[in-house]
Amino acid sequence: SLWGATVITNLLSAIPYLGNELVKWLWGGFSVDNATLNRFFALHFLLPFIIAALVMIHLLFLHQTGSSNPLGLNSNFDKIPFHPYFSIKDLMGVILTLMFF
């Protein structure tokens, strides 16, 4: 972990003007130590939850406003609301997935 973090973060030092300062900021000092590895582990743990939350927000906005309509045709007459119809369907899919896996 120590050498992996050292090598990967040192790749950022190739960025002109900002690289060395960016590496020092990521390390929290002048070298990789225990605090740096703990920070990277916490980020590694939290990142999937952050991504899942962003995906859920994206889907919420997508279902509220709809996707792009390049032709400008009004097709609202054949739409059904997302909630409760598709919400229940998605919830059942999640429950079945959790039951089998």
C-alpha positions as CSV (number, residue, x, y, z in Angstrom):
1,S,0.0,0.0,0.0
2,L,2.8,2.4,0.9
3,W,4.7,2.0,-2.3
4,G,1.6,1.9,-4.4
5,A,0.4,5.2,-3.0
6,T,3.8,6.7,-3.4
7,V,4.1,5.7,-7.1
8,I,0.5,6.6,-8.1
9,T,0.6,10.0,-6.3
10,N,4.0,10.8,-7.7
11,L,2.5,10.5,-11.2
12,L,0.6,13.8,-10.4
13,S,3.9,15.6,-9.9
14,A,4.3,15.6,-13.7
15,I,1.5,18.2,-14.0
16,P,3.2,21.5,-14.7
17,Y,3.2,24.2,-12.0
18,L,0.7,22.4,-9.7
19,G,2.1,18.9,-9.5
20,N,4.4,19.1,-6.5
21,E,1.9,21.1,-4.5
22,L,-0.9,18.7,-5.4
23,V,1.2,15.7,-4.3
24,K,2.1,17.3,-1.0
25,W,-1.6,18.1,-0.4
26,L,-2.7,14.5,-1.1
27,W,0.1,13.2,1.1
28,G,-0.7,15.6,3.9
29,G,3.0,16.3,4.3
30,F,6.3,15.5,2.6
31,S,5.9,11.7,2.4
32,V,3.3,9.0,2.4
33,D,2.7,7.8,6.0
34,N,0.0,6.1,8.0
35,A,-2.4,9.1,8.0
36,T,-2.2,9.2,4.1
37,L,-3.0,5.5,3.9
38,N,-5.9,6.0,6.3
39,R,-7.3,8.9,4.3
40,F,-7.0,6.9,1.0
41,F,-8.7,3.9,2.7
42,A,-11.6,6.1,3.9
43,L,-11.9,7.6,0.4
44,H,-11.9,4.1,-1.1
45,F,-14.6,3.0,1.3
46,L,-16.9,6.1,0.8
47,L,-16.5,6.5,-3.0
48,P,-19.0,3.8,-4.0
49,F,-21.6,5.3,-1.7
50,I,-21.0,8.8,-3.2
51,I,-21.2,7.4,-6.7
52,A,-24.5,5.5,-5.9
53,A,-26.0,8.7,-4.4
54,L,-25.0,10.7,-7.6
55,V,-26.6,8.0,-9.8
56,M,-29.8,8.1,-7.8
57,I,-29.9,11.9,-8.0
58,H,-29.3,11.6,-11.8
59,L,-32.1,9.1,-12.2
60,L,-34.5,11.2,-10.1
61,F,-33.9,14.3,-12.3
62,L,-34.1,12.1,-15.4
63,H,-37.5,10.7,-14.5
64,Q,-38.8,14.1,-13.4
65,T,-37.8,16.0,-16.5
66,G,-37.4,13.3,-19.1
67,S,-34.6,12.8,-21.4
68,S,-33.7,15.1,-24.3
69,N,-36.3,15.5,-27.0
70,P,-34.4,16.6,-30.2
71,L,-37.4,16.6,-32.4
72,G,-39.5,18.7,-30.1
73,L,-42.5,16.4,-30.3
74,N,-44.9,16.4,-27.4
75,S,-45.4,12.7,-26.4
76,N,-46.8,13.3,-22.9
77,F,-50.1,11.6,-23.7
78,D,-48.7,8.1,-23.6
79,K,-46.5,8.5,-20.4
80,I,-47.4,7.1,-17.0
81,P,-45.9,8.7,-13.9
82,F,-42.7,7.1,-12.5
83,H,-44.0,7.0,-9.0
84,P,-45.7,4.7,-7.8
85,Y,-45.7,2.4,-10.8
86,F,-42.0,2.1,-11.6
87,S,-40.9,2.8,-8.0
88,I,-42.7,-0.4,-6.9
89,K,-41.3,-2.3,-9.8
90,D,-37.8,-1.2,-9.0
91,L,-38.2,-1.9,-5.3
92,M,-39.4,-5.5,-6.1
93,G,-36.4,-6.0,-8.3
94,V,-34.0,-4.9,-5.5
95,I,-35.8,-7.1,-3.0
96,L,-35.6,-10.1,-5.2
97,T,-31.9,-9.5,-6.0
98,L,-31.1,-9.2,-2.3
99,M,-33.1,-12.4,-1.5
100,F,-31.2,-14.5,-4.1
101,F,-27.7,-13.0,-3.6
